[in-house]
Amino acid sequence: MRYWWVSASENSEGGWHWGYFFQNPRSGKRWGGPEWIRSTLSHKNIRRIRQGDLVTAYQAKEGIVGLARFASDGYQSTSGADYDMFDLDRQPVLALKQRVPLDTIRMLPHSKTTIQFVRVLRGTVFEVKALGFERIVGLLLAFNPGQARQIAAFLSKTRVKPPYRIA
């Protein structure tokens, strides 16, 4: 299993907000396309996405807003095109009550080497190494202590062993 960071922005062409997905997880099919995914790095990363991989949902200018899982491998919107599409699972999903701001994520030890977005900042889909994801989970818990059971349940449903004891 791999971990990914998917960034959405309402200010880009075809702008989009993660809140739409968390309000209606059935809207998770056919994400991306040439009008949304333009970065060469994102194309390369989407090619590596596999069904069941985990998604850190990041909203531009807000922070991490939730967690999700890919429902498909990455794919091409049209034959011969770059890899620019993916689908999200309807369940499990986790919308956070308190967002985790980017400035806090940047302060994590080794964030530049474990969370590709912190180093690159431009694009849509970024790799997160296992250690980076563990540290993200720690921040999710720190910012959302009242959602600890929900975070633990999400991780359990995705077969990810929580990096911390979550009571």
C-alpha positions as CSV (number, residue, x, y, z in Angstrom):
1,M,0.0,0.0,0.0
2,R,1.1,3.5,-0.8
3,Y,0.2,6.8,0.6
4,W,-0.7,9.9,-1.4
5,W,-1.5,13.6,-1.0
6,V,-4.2,14.9,-3.3
7,S,-4.5,18.7,-3.5
8,A,-7.6,20.5,-4.6
9,S,-8.1,24.2,-5.2
10,E,-11.2,26.2,-5.9
11,N,-9.1,28.9,-7.5
12,S,-7.8,26.8,-10.4
13,E,-9.5,26.2,-13.7
14,G,-12.4,23.8,-13.0
15,G,-11.9,24.6,-9.3
16,W,-12.9,22.0,-6.8
17,H,-13.3,21.6,-3.1
18,W,-12.8,18.4,-1.0
19,G,-16.0,19.3,0.9
20,Y,-18.0,18.3,-2.2
21,F,-16.6,14.8,-1.9
22,F,-17.0,14.4,1.8
23,Q,-20.6,15.6,1.6
24,N,-21.3,13.1,-1.2
25,P,-18.7,10.4,-1.4
26,R,-20.5,8.9,-4.5
27,S,-19.0,11.8,-6.4
28,G,-15.6,10.1,-6.3
29,K,-15.6,8.6,-9.7
30,R,-13.5,10.0,-12.6
31,W,-11.4,12.6,-10.8
32,G,-8.9,14.5,-12.7
33,G,-8.6,14.9,-16.5
34,P,-6.4,17.1,-18.7
35,E,-8.0,20.4,-17.5
36,W,-7.2,19.6,-13.9
37,I,-4.0,17.4,-13.9
38,R,-1.3,19.3,-15.8
39,S,1.9,18.6,-13.8
40,T,4.3,16.0,-15.2
41,L,5.0,14.9,-11.6
42,S,1.3,14.3,-11.0
43,H,1.0,12.3,-14.3
44,K,3.9,10.1,-13.1
45,N,2.4,9.7,-9.6
46,I,-1.1,8.9,-11.0
47,R,0.4,6.1,-13.1
48,R,1.7,4.6,-9.8
49,I,-1.7,4.8,-7.9
50,R,-3.2,1.4,-7.0
51,Q,-6.7,0.6,-5.8
52,G,-6.7,0.7,-2.0
53,D,-3.9,3.2,-1.6
54,L,-4.6,5.9,1.0
55,V,-5.3,9.6,0.2
56,T,-4.5,12.6,2.4
57,A,-7.1,15.1,1.3
58,Y,-5.5,18.6,1.1
59,Q,-7.5,21.7,0.3
60,A,-5.4,24.7,-0.9
61,K,-5.3,27.6,1.6
62,E,-7.1,25.4,4.2
63,G,-4.9,22.4,5.0
64,I,-5.6,18.7,5.4
65,V,-9.3,18.2,5.5
66,G,-9.7,14.4,5.5
67,L,-8.7,10.9,4.5
68,A,-9.9,8.7,1.7
69,R,-8.9,5.7,-0.4
70,F,-8.5,5.1,-4.1
71,A,-11.1,2.9,-5.7
72,S,-9.1,2.4,-8.9
73,D,-5.6,2.4,-10.2
74,G,-4.6,5.6,-11.9
75,Y,-5.7,5.7,-15.6
76,Q,-5.7,7.8,-18.7
77,S,-8.8,10.0,-19.6
78,T,-8.2,9.0,-23.3
79,S,-6.1,6.3,-24.9
80,G,-2.6,7.5,-25.4
81,A,-2.9,10.5,-23.0
82,D,-1.0,11.0,-19.8
83,Y,-2.2,9.3,-16.7
84,D,-4.5,11.9,-15.4
85,M,-7.5,10.2,-13.8
86,F,-8.4,8.2,-10.7
87,D,-11.4,7.2,-8.6
88,L,-12.1,7.5,-4.9
89,D,-13.9,4.9,-2.7
90,R,-17.2,5.9,-1.2
91,Q,-16.1,4.2,2.0
92,P,-14.2,4.5,4.2
93,V,-13.9,8.3,4.2
94,L,-13.0,10.6,7.1
95,A,-13.8,14.4,7.0
96,L,-11.9,16.2,9.8
97,K,-13.6,18.7,12.0
98,Q,-10.4,20.7,12.4
99,R,-8.1,21.2,9.4
100,V,-4.4,20.7,9.8
101,P,-2.7,23.8,8.3
102,L,0.3,23.5,5.9
103,D,2.5,25.6,8.1
104,T,2.2,22.9,10.8
105,I,2.9,20.1,8.4
106,R,6.0,21.9,7.2
107,M,7.4,21.9,10.8
108,L,7.3,18.1,11.0
109,P,10.8,16.6,11.1
110,H,11.9,15.4,7.7
111,S,8.7,16.7,6.1
112,K,10.5,17.7,2.9
113,T,11.8,14.1,2.4
114,T,8.7,12.3,3.5
115,I,5.9,14.4,2.0
116,Q,6.5,15.3,-1.6
117,F,4.1,18.2,-1.6
118,V,6.1,20.1,1.0
119,R,9.1,20.2,-1.3
120,V,7.3,20.7,-4.6
121,L,4.0,22.7,-3.9
122,R,2.8,22.6,-7.5
123,G,0.6,19.9,-8.9
124,T,-2.2,17.7,-7.7
125,V,-1.0,14.2,-6.7
126,F,2.1,13.7,-4.5
127,E,3.7,10.7,-2.8
128,V,3.8,10.4,1.0
129,K,6.3,8.0,2.5
130,A,5.2,5.7,5.3
131,L,7.0,7.9,7.9
132,G,5.4,11.0,6.6
133,F,2.0,9.4,6.8
134,E,2.6,8.3,10.4
135,R,3.5,11.9,11.3
136,I,0.4,13.2,9.4
137,V,-1.7,10.8,11.5
138,G,-0.1,12.3,14.6
139,L,-1.1,15.8,13.5
140,L,-4.7,14.6,12.7
141,L,-5.0,13.3,16.3
142,A,-3.4,16.4,17.8
143,F,-5.8,18.7,15.9
144,N,-8.8,16.4,16.2
145,P,-8.6,14.6,19.6
146,G,-12.4,14.2,19.6
147,Q,-12.2,12.2,16.4
148,A,-9.6,9.7,17.6
149,R,-12.0,6.8,17.4
150,Q,-13.1,7.8,13.9
151,I,-9.4,8.1,12.8
152,A,-8.7,4.7,14.4
153,A,-11.7,3.1,12.7
154,F,-10.7,4.6,9.3
155,L,-7.2,3.2,9.6
156,S,-8.6,-0.2,10.7
157,K,-11.0,-0.4,7.7
158,T,-8.1,0.4,5.4
159,R,-5.9,-2.3,7.1
160,V,-3.4,0.3,8.2
161,K,-1.9,-0.3,11.6
162,P,-2.1,3.0,13.6
163,P,1.4,4.3,14.3
164,Y,0.2,5.4,17.8
165,R,-2.0,3.8,20.4
166,I,-5.3,5.4,19.8
167,A,-7.8,5.1,22.7
